[in-house]
């Protein structure tokens, strides 16, 4: 388990911002919908999942709940990290 959720969440935010140029026009806070606001798109989702699995040190089962857990940084922090 990750000891510092804030640091892990900062890593997630940095990963997203580094890969999505032009997303600066939509703020990226805890409740920003990452998919709706195109911070994460369909081409990025698998890379994002691999990044999260590496970050938390465990595999995440592909199930419908997983996608809804990726919608905001708050949901990622509360359900994945």
N, CA and C atoms as an extended XYZ file, in Angstrom:
243
Properties=species:S:1:pos:R:3:atomname:S:1:resname:S:1:resid:I:1 pbc="F F F"
N         0.838       -1.194        0.000 N   UNK     1
C         0.000        0.000        0.000 CA  UNK     1
C         0.875        1.246        0.000 C   UNK     1
N         0.420        2.250       -0.629 N   UNK     2
C         1.158        3.502       -0.710 CA  UNK     2
C         1.030        4.243        0.619 C   UNK     2
N         2.154        4.711        1.115 N   UNK     3
C         2.151        5.391        2.404 CA  UNK     3
C         1.690        6.841        2.298 C   UNK     3
N         2.001        7.528        1.224 N   UNK     4
C         1.659        8.930        1.086 CA  UNK     4
C         0.714        9.122       -0.102 C   UNK     4
N        -0.585        9.189        0.198 N   UNK     5
C        -1.577        9.325       -0.870 CA  UNK     5
C        -1.453       10.651       -1.614 C   UNK     5
N        -1.061       11.702       -0.908 N   UNK     6
C        -0.915       13.004       -1.565 CA  UNK     6
C         0.194       12.976       -2.604 C   UNK     6
N         1.297       12.343       -2.263 N   UNK     7
C         2.414       12.237       -3.203 CA  UNK     7
C         2.018       11.374       -4.402 C   UNK     7
N         1.322       10.271       -4.136 N   UNK     8
C         0.866        9.399       -5.223 CA  UNK     8
C        -0.111       10.137       -6.123 C   UNK     8
N        -1.011       10.911       -5.526 N   UNK     9
C        -1.978       11.664       -6.317 CA  UNK     9
C        -1.284       12.732       -7.157 C   UNK     9
N        -0.257       13.358       -6.612 N   UNK    10
C         0.532       14.330       -7.379 CA  UNK    10
C         1.202       13.654       -8.570 C   UNK    10
N         1.666       12.426       -8.390 N   UNK    11
C         2.267       11.669       -9.497 CA  UNK    11
C         1.239       11.381      -10.583 C   UNK    11
N         0.014       11.052      -10.181 N   UNK    12
C        -1.060       10.799      -11.146 CA  UNK    12
C        -1.354       12.073      -11.932 C   UNK    12
N        -1.478       13.185      -11.232 N   UNK    13
C        -1.763       14.460      -11.896 CA  UNK    13
C        -0.642       14.832      -12.861 C   UNK    13
N         0.604       14.657      -12.434 N   UNK    14
C         1.748       14.951      -13.301 CA  UNK    14
C         1.736       14.069      -14.546 C   UNK    14
N         1.406       12.784      -14.383 N   UNK    15
C         1.350       11.850      -15.511 CA  UNK    15
C         0.314       12.333      -16.533 C   UNK    15
N        -0.844       12.715      -16.037 N   UNK    16
C        -1.920       13.166      -16.934 CA  UNK    16
C        -1.503       14.433      -17.675 C   UNK    16
N        -0.999       15.412      -16.945 N   UNK    17
C        -0.643       16.686      -17.565 CA  UNK    17
C         0.506       16.553      -18.550 C   UNK    17
N         1.431       15.646      -18.280 N   UNK    18
C         2.574       15.454      -19.182 CA  UNK    18
C         2.150       14.857      -20.516 C   UNK    18
N         1.058       14.136      -20.538 N   UNK    19
C         0.627       13.453      -21.760 CA  UNK    19
C        -0.492       14.162      -22.508 C   UNK    19
N        -1.105       15.099      -21.887 N   UNK    20
C        -2.249       15.753      -22.522 CA  UNK    20
C        -1.969       17.230      -22.700 C   UNK    20
N        -1.249       17.547      -23.745 N   UNK    21
C        -0.954       18.940      -24.066 CA  UNK    21
C        -2.249       19.643      -24.480 C   UNK    21
N        -2.380       20.883      -24.074 N   UNK    22
C        -3.583       21.645      -24.416 CA  UNK    22
C        -4.717       21.461      -23.435 C   UNK    22
N        -4.534       20.626      -22.399 N   UNK    23
C        -5.601       20.415      -21.433 CA  UNK    23
C        -5.578       21.472      -20.333 C   UNK    23
N        -4.620       22.397      -20.407 N   UNK    24
C        -4.499       23.419      -19.389 CA  UNK    24
C        -5.730       24.323      -19.339 C   UNK    24
N        -6.481       24.374      -20.448 N   UNK    25
C        -7.659       25.227      -20.467 CA  UNK    25
C        -8.764       24.715      -19.544 C   UNK    25
N        -8.764       23.434      -19.216 N   UNK    26
C        -9.714       22.867      -18.269 CA  UNK    26
C        -8.940       22.566      -16.993 C   UNK    26
N        -9.321       23.192      -15.873 N   UNK    27
C        -8.584       22.953      -14.631 CA  UNK    27
C        -8.606       21.480      -14.242 C   UNK    27
N        -7.563       21.065      -13.569 N   UNK    28
C        -7.470       19.676      -13.130 CA  UNK    28
C        -7.427       19.669      -11.606 C   UNK    28
N        -8.616       19.594      -11.001 N   UNK    29
C        -8.699       19.519       -9.550 CA  UNK    29
C        -9.265       18.168       -9.147 C   UNK    29
N        -9.527       17.973       -7.884 N   UNK    30
C        -9.971       16.663       -7.396 CA  UNK    30
C       -11.272       16.189       -8.026 C   UNK    30
N       -12.140       17.106       -8.434 N   UNK    31
C       -13.452       16.719       -8.936 CA  UNK    31
C       -13.653       16.935      -10.433 C   UNK    31
N       -12.602       17.291      -11.141 N   UNK    32
C       -12.688       17.421      -12.597 CA  UNK    32
C       -12.885       16.041      -13.212 C   UNK    32
N       -13.885       15.902      -14.075 N   UNK    33
C       -14.113       14.639      -14.759 CA  UNK    33
C       -13.023       14.470      -15.817 C   UNK    33
N       -12.137       13.525      -15.593 N   UNK    34
C       -10.967       13.339      -16.458 CA  UNK    34
C       -11.336       12.882      -17.856 C   UNK    34
N       -12.386       12.117      -17.968 N   UNK    35
C       -12.793       11.586      -19.274 CA  UNK    35
C       -13.622       12.623      -20.036 C   UNK    35
N       -14.615       13.178      -19.367 N   UNK    36
C       -15.487       14.166      -20.006 CA  UNK    36
C       -14.710       15.392      -20.471 C   UNK    36
N       -13.720       15.799      -19.699 N   UNK    37
C       -12.923       16.974      -20.038 CA  UNK    37
C       -11.687       16.633      -20.863 C   UNK    37
N       -11.610       15.397      -21.307 N   UNK    38
C       -10.571       14.919      -22.225 CA  UNK    38
C        -9.144       15.017      -21.686 C   UNK    38
N        -9.017       14.925      -20.378 N   UNK    39
C        -7.678       14.796      -19.809 CA  UNK    39
C        -7.163       13.377      -20.069 C   UNK    39
N        -8.099       12.427      -20.095 N   UNK    40
C        -7.800       11.028      -20.426 CA  UNK    40
C        -8.721       10.657      -21.586 C   UNK    40
N        -8.150       10.126      -22.657 N   UNK    41
C        -8.993        9.701      -23.771 CA  UNK    41
C        -8.862        8.192      -23.981 C   UNK    41
N        -9.598        7.689      -24.924 N   UNK    42
C        -9.624        6.243      -25.138 CA  UNK    42
C        -8.266        5.680      -25.529 C   UNK    42
N        -7.425        6.481      -26.149 N   UNK    43
C        -6.099        6.006      -26.538 CA  UNK    43
C        -5.132        5.966      -25.348 C   UNK    43
N        -5.422        6.724      -24.324 N   UNK    44
C        -4.545        6.805      -23.158 CA  UNK    44
C        -4.933        5.831      -22.041 C   UNK    44
N        -6.150        5.321      -22.066 N   UNK    45
C        -6.684        4.613      -20.902 CA  UNK    45
C        -5.847        3.393      -20.502 C   UNK    45
N        -5.382        2.610      -21.459 N   UNK    46
C        -4.582        1.435      -21.097 CA  UNK    46
C        -3.235        1.830      -20.511 C   UNK    46
N        -2.591        2.819      -21.098 N   UNK    47
C        -1.334        3.310      -20.524 CA  UNK    47
C        -1.557        3.841      -19.112 C   UNK    47
N        -2.680        4.528      -18.916 N   UNK    48
C        -3.006        5.065      -17.603 CA  UNK    48
C        -3.213        3.941      -16.590 C   UNK    48
N        -3.903        2.890      -16.999 N   UNK    49
C        -4.107        1.741      -16.110 CA  UNK    49
C        -2.783        1.082      -15.743 C   UNK    49
N        -1.903        0.909      -16.725 N   UNK    50
C        -0.581        0.335      -16.443 CA  UNK    50
C         0.202        1.220      -15.474 C   UNK    50
N         0.129        2.531      -15.682 N   UNK    51
C         0.793        3.466      -14.771 CA  UNK    51
C         0.250        3.316      -13.349 C   UNK    51
N        -1.079        3.275      -13.212 N   UNK    52
C        -1.684        3.145      -11.881 CA  UNK    52
C        -1.317        1.825      -11.217 C   UNK    52
N        -1.315        0.749      -11.989 N   UNK    53
C        -0.933       -0.555      -11.430 CA  UNK    53
C         0.502       -0.524      -10.924 C   UNK    53
N         1.383        0.095      -11.674 N   UNK    54
C         2.773        0.219      -11.246 CA  UNK    54
C         2.873        1.093       -9.983 C   UNK    54
N         2.120        2.171       -9.965 N   UNK    55
C         2.144        3.095       -8.835 CA  UNK    55
C         1.667        2.432       -7.548 C   UNK    55
N         0.585        1.674       -7.619 N   UNK    56
C         0.022        1.067       -6.405 CA  UNK    56
C         0.575       -0.323       -6.122 C   UNK    56
N         1.269       -0.905       -7.110 N   UNK    57
C         1.896       -2.199       -6.883 CA  UNK    57
C         0.955       -3.385       -6.913 C   UNK    57
N        -0.148       -3.247       -7.618 N   UNK    58
C        -1.076       -4.379       -7.757 CA  UNK    58
C        -1.841       -4.271       -9.077 C   UNK    58
N        -2.285       -5.412       -9.554 N   UNK    59
C        -3.080       -5.460      -10.773 CA  UNK    59
C        -4.517       -5.087      -10.452 C   UNK    59
N        -5.139       -4.374      -11.369 N   UNK    60
C        -6.539       -3.985      -11.181 CA  UNK    60
C        -7.405       -4.785      -12.138 C   UNK    60
N        -8.387       -5.495      -11.609 N   UNK    61
C        -9.263       -6.288      -12.476 CA  UNK    61
C       -10.105       -5.385      -13.372 C   UNK    61
N       -10.219       -5.776      -14.626 N   UNK    62
C       -11.035       -5.015      -15.570 CA  UNK    62
C       -12.505       -5.327      -15.313 C   UNK    62
N       -13.185       -4.398      -14.704 N   UNK    63
C       -14.604       -4.536      -14.426 CA  UNK    63
C       -15.244       -3.155      -14.540 C   UNK    63
N       -16.567       -3.097      -14.708 N   UNK    64
C       -17.235       -1.800      -14.912 CA  UNK    64
C       -16.932       -0.776      -13.804 C   UNK    64
N       -16.806       -1.226      -12.576 N   UNK    65
C       -16.533       -0.308      -11.466 CA  UNK    65
C       -15.195        0.412      -11.651 C   UNK    65
N       -14.243       -0.238      -12.282 N   UNK    66
C       -12.920        0.358      -12.469 CA  UNK    66
C       -13.006        1.640      -13.289 C   UNK    66
N       -13.756        1.631      -14.372 N   UNK    67
C       -13.857        2.807      -15.231 CA  UNK    67
C       -14.463        3.977      -14.457 C   UNK    67
N       -15.490        3.723      -13.680 N   UNK    68
C       -16.086        4.816      -12.907 CA  UNK    68
C       -15.139        5.313      -11.823 C   UNK    68
N       -14.221        4.470      -11.368 N   UNK    69
C       -13.233        4.878      -10.362 CA  UNK    69
C       -12.122        5.745      -10.951 C   UNK    69
N       -12.077        5.860      -12.265 N   UNK    70
C       -11.040        6.647      -12.933 CA  UNK    70
C       -11.529        8.027      -13.377 C   UNK    70
N       -12.748        8.372      -13.050 N   UNK    71
C       -13.340        9.599      -13.590 CA  UNK    71
C       -12.785       10.875      -12.980 C   UNK    71
N       -12.388       10.852      -11.710 N   UNK    72
C       -11.833       12.048      -11.074 CA  UNK    72
C       -10.616       11.669      -10.232 C   UNK    72
N        -9.801       12.660       -9.924 N   UNK    73
C        -8.657       12.410       -9.049 CA  UNK    73
C        -9.121       11.982       -7.661 C   UNK    73
N       -10.242       12.539       -7.189 N   UNK    74
C       -10.779       12.143       -5.882 CA  UNK    74
C       -11.152       10.655       -5.875 C   UNK    74
N       -11.823       10.195       -6.932 N   UNK    75
C       -12.200        8.779       -7.010 CA  UNK    75
C       -10.964        7.890       -7.102 C   UNK    75
N        -9.963        8.329       -7.844 N   UNK    76
C        -8.724        7.563       -7.935 CA  UNK    76
C        -8.073        7.472       -6.558 C   UNK    76
N        -8.008        8.601       -5.870 N   UNK    77
C        -7.407        8.615       -4.527 CA  UNK    77
C        -8.180        7.697       -3.568 C   UNK    77
N        -9.505        7.786       -3.585 N   UNK    78
C       -10.312        7.042       -2.618 CA  UNK    78
C       -10.478        5.575       -2.947 C   UNK    78
N       -10.438        5.206       -4.221 N   UNK    79
C       -10.733        3.828       -4.611 CA  UNK    79
C        -9.546        3.027       -5.122 C   UNK    79
N        -8.487        3.698       -5.555 N   UNK    80
C        -7.378        2.985       -6.169 CA  UNK    80
C        -6.072        3.139       -5.382 C   UNK    80
N        -5.762        4.361       -4.976 N   UNK    81
C        -4.489        4.594       -4.284 CA  UNK    81
C        -4.590        4.120       -2.840 C   UNK    81
